[in-house]
Amino acid sequence: MERSTAILVVGAGIAGLSAALAFARAGFAVDLVERSSRLEAVGAGLQLSPNVLRVLAGLGLDLGRLNAVAARTVTLRSSSSGRVIATVPVVSSDGTAYLSLHRADLQRALLDAVAAEPRIALTLGSRCTGVTRDGTDLAVAFQNADGSLNSRRAGVVIAADGVGSALAASLGFPSAVASGDVAWRMTVDRPCSPQAGIEAWLGPKRHAVAYPIQSGQTTNLVLIGPRGDAADDLPGSATKAALLQRFRRWDRRLLGLIDAAGPAMAWPLSTIEPDRSARHLPGLMFIGDAAHAMLPYAAQGAAMAIEDGWTAAWAVGGATSPRDAAERYHAVRDNRLRRVRKRVAFHRRVYHLPAPLALARDTVLGFRSGESLARDLGWLYDWTPP
Ligand SMILES: Cc1cc2nc3c(=O)[nH]c(=O)nc-3n(C[C@H](O)[C@H](O)[C@H](O)COP(=O)(O)OP(=O)(O)OC[C@H]3O[C@@H](n4cnc5c(N)ncnc54)[C@H](O)[C@@H]3O)c2cc1C
């Protein structure tokens, strides 16, 4: 499409920031509009696999400045003893790294790149309320922090407004569905061994993940399990004593990490079925959590959001019309997203097996070599951006 096509990106989370950069790098002028008056990272840790690091490098991000730690392996441990069940290499076959980092460090790097990009105009404090067709363009309505209203026209609108997407709601798409699982997130603020890589404890019905962030000065810790009725399962702060009680039969080292951690936050997990194509509005494309919020069991939500943004810019850049752009986009993304979601569902089943089956799982995993387990994810990590 013509480089004079106006591009509007709604939402400046990881998806929106990287999409805006991808469009700008492809030669488009981008309007990036965010409802918050200040951009703050929610949550702490993030794993970035080789597939997404290739996109970030393509966007010109200096990965060396992310205070990230390079992981060589994911170590799967027994929940009760901490015994190593399997060690899975995660570095891609072309040598691309696998990083763990604080999400604020990624957001800051993306934001700095956006600020330095003259083709992007970022507006904060303006909340999108809906979208309609306006001739060949789209008209997107906003409410500003002071209550005033305004509308922006664009040929292409990228909906990157997260799991509670207002754009999706305005079109009548079903809202996110509670998965029934909850993540308790916390950090341990003391130096850790960067060599530890990513560690995951697989238990009956629950799992836990720990990895270094902030150049190894902090450990990110996430416990995940079924949501109950307790106050500690509601969104917001959770008491560590209750978590220690719930995980009391688990590996003593994991309990030590929980004990040493700062405040814990409960984060009920919701998902979105990825069927958000508005055929009567061909210039509108949903990306990231707004399109397909997924459970974090393959650590791919942000990765898919960033891949989406890159692919949307590629699809629009080489298309003859908005409809053609949407077709190019879905031709590249749909199968991949389906496969990732299938893998996430598989991890959920395997990680959360009940007691007798969990023991059988540990035995079976123990018989497989790390290399053969890594091959299961080759298709995911070896992806290269179009
Ligand atoms: C416990 C946990 C661990 C995770 N770990 C990983 C991991 O290791 N690796 C990984 O790749 N992913 C991981 N994820 C997933 C990842 O965090 C998300 O998929 C990703 O952050 C989604 O980014 P987004 O930009 O699509 O959405 P969001 O981060 O929700 O951003 C949406 C943006 O839109 C703005 N917005 C919302 N509504 C409006 C509106 N009406 N108008 C204007 N702006 C609006 C919001 O303020 C926000 O800035 C994890 C998730 C969880 C819960």
The ligand as a Tripos MOL2 file, in Angstrom:
@<TRIPOS>MOLECULE
LIG
   53    58     1     0     0
SMALL
NO_CHARGES

@<TRIPOS>ATOM
      1 C1          2.1910  -14.5880   34.4380 C.3       1 LIG1
      2 C2          2.5050  -14.2350   33.0100 C.ar      1 LIG1
      3 C3          3.7520  -14.5270   32.4860 C.ar      1 LIG1
      4 C4          4.0380  -14.2490   31.1530 C.ar      1 LIG1
      5 N1          5.2700  -14.5740   30.6510 N.ar      1 LIG1
      6 C5          5.5280  -14.3810   29.3520 C.ar      1 LIG1
      7 C6          6.8070  -14.7170   28.8180 C.ar      1 LIG1
      8 O1          7.6870  -15.1940   29.5370 O.2       1 LIG1
      9 N2          7.0470  -14.5120   27.4850 N.ar      1 LIG1
     10 C7          6.0730  -13.9810   26.6550 C.ar      1 LIG1
     11 O2          6.3450  -13.8350   25.4520 O.2       1 LIG1
     12 N3          4.8680  -13.6240   27.1450 N.ar      1 LIG1
     13 C8          4.5720  -13.8060   28.4640 C.ar      1 LIG1
     14 N4          3.3670  -13.4230   28.9690 N.ar      1 LIG1
     15 C9          2.3550  -12.8130   28.0610 C.3       1 LIG1
     16 C10         2.5930  -11.3270   27.8260 C.3       1 LIG1
     17 O3          2.7570  -10.6540   29.0410 O.3       1 LIG1
     18 C11         1.4180  -10.7170   27.0800 C.3       1 LIG1
     19 O4          0.9980  -11.5590   26.0340 O.3       1 LIG1
     20 C12         1.8230   -9.3620   26.4680 C.3       1 LIG1
     21 O5          2.2870   -8.4910   27.4670 O.3       1 LIG1
     22 C13         0.6340   -8.7540   25.7420 C.3       1 LIG1
     23 O6          0.9940   -7.4820   25.2530 O.3       1 LIG1
     24 P1         -0.0890   -6.5560   24.5270 P.3       1 LIG1
     25 O7          0.6420   -5.3380   24.1240 O.co2     1 LIG1
     26 O8         -0.8320   -7.3400   23.4950 O.co2     1 LIG1
     27 O9         -1.1690   -6.2250   25.6560 O.3       1 LIG1
     28 P2         -1.0280   -5.2640   26.9330 P.3       1 LIG1
     29 O10         0.2910   -5.4230   27.5760 O.co2     1 LIG1
     30 O11        -2.2360   -5.5010   27.7540 O.co2     1 LIG1
     31 O12        -1.0760   -3.7970   26.3230 O.3       1 LIG1
     32 C14        -2.2800   -3.1840   25.9030 C.3       1 LIG1
     33 C15        -2.0700   -1.6720   25.9120 C.3       1 LIG1
     34 O13        -3.2410   -1.0490   25.3950 O.3       1 LIG1
     35 C16        -3.6520   -0.0130   26.2710 C.3       1 LIG1
     36 N5         -5.1090    0.1260   26.1410 N.ar      1 LIG1
     37 C17        -6.0530   -0.7090   26.6510 C.ar      1 LIG1
     38 N6         -7.2780   -0.2750   26.3270 N.ar      1 LIG1
     39 C18        -7.1030    0.8640   25.6120 C.ar      1 LIG1
     40 C19        -8.0150    1.7780   24.9960 C.ar      1 LIG1
     41 N7         -9.3410    1.6080   25.0740 N.pl3     1 LIG1
     42 N8         -7.5100    2.8440   24.3140 N.ar      1 LIG1
     43 C20        -6.1560    3.0220   24.2280 C.ar      1 LIG1
     44 N9         -5.2440    2.1830   24.8080 N.ar      1 LIG1
     45 C21        -5.7170    1.1110   25.4800 C.ar      1 LIG1
     46 C22        -3.2300   -0.4830   27.6610 C.3       1 LIG1
     47 O14        -3.1350    0.5870   28.5820 O.3       1 LIG1
     48 C23        -1.8790   -1.1190   27.3330 C.3       1 LIG1
     49 O15        -0.8370   -0.1720   27.3320 O.3       1 LIG1
     50 C24         3.0510  -13.6630   30.3080 C.ar      1 LIG1
     51 C25         1.8030  -13.3370   30.8520 C.ar      1 LIG1
     52 C26         1.5310  -13.6060   32.1840 C.ar      1 LIG1
     53 C27         0.1790  -13.2470   32.7270 C.3       1 LIG1
@<TRIPOS>BOND
     1     1     2 1
     2     2     3 ar
     3     2    52 ar
     4     3     4 ar
     5     4     5 ar
     6     4    50 ar
     7     5     6 ar
     8     6     7 ar
     9     6    13 1
    10     7     8 2
    11     7     9 ar
    12     9    10 ar
    13    10    11 2
    14    10    12 ar
    15    12    13 ar
    16    13    14 ar
    17    14    15 1
    18    14    50 ar
    19    15    16 1
    20    16    17 1
    21    16    18 1
    22    18    19 1
    23    18    20 1
    24    20    21 1
    25    20    22 1
    26    22    23 1
    27    23    24 1
    28    24    25 2
    29    24    26 1
    30    24    27 1
    31    27    28 1
    32    28    29 2
    33    28    30 1
    34    28    31 1
    35    31    32 1
    36    32    33 1
    37    33    34 1
    38    33    48 1
    39    34    35 1
    40    35    36 1
    41    35    46 1
    42    36    37 ar
    43    36    45 ar
    44    37    38 ar
    45    38    39 ar
    46    39    40 ar
    47    39    45 ar
    48    40    41 1
    49    40    42 ar
    50    42    43 ar
    51    43    44 ar
    52    44    45 ar
    53    46    47 1
    54    46    48 1
    55    48    49 1
    56    50    51 ar
    57    51    52 ar
    58    52    53 1
@<TRIPOS>SUBSTRUCTURE
     1 LIG1         1 GROUP 0 **** ****
